[in-house]
Amino acid sequence: MSKLSIFKELWAFLRIRKKWWLLPILIFIVVLGLILIFAQGSALAPFIYTVF
């Protein structure tokens, strides 16, 4: 099973079930995860931790 099949399946679910309100939530979770991953070893880490 490829990594892209998960995204294809999610897109099909959103399109067929008309669950467009889930899209901003998913985008926010992905962006938040990327910020935490990239800020882990950088000088931004103390500032990120004070936000949460």
Protein Blocks (a to p, Z undefined) as FASTA:
>chain_A
ZZklmmmmmmmmmmmnopaklmmmmmmmmmmmmmmmmmmmmmklmmmmmmZZ
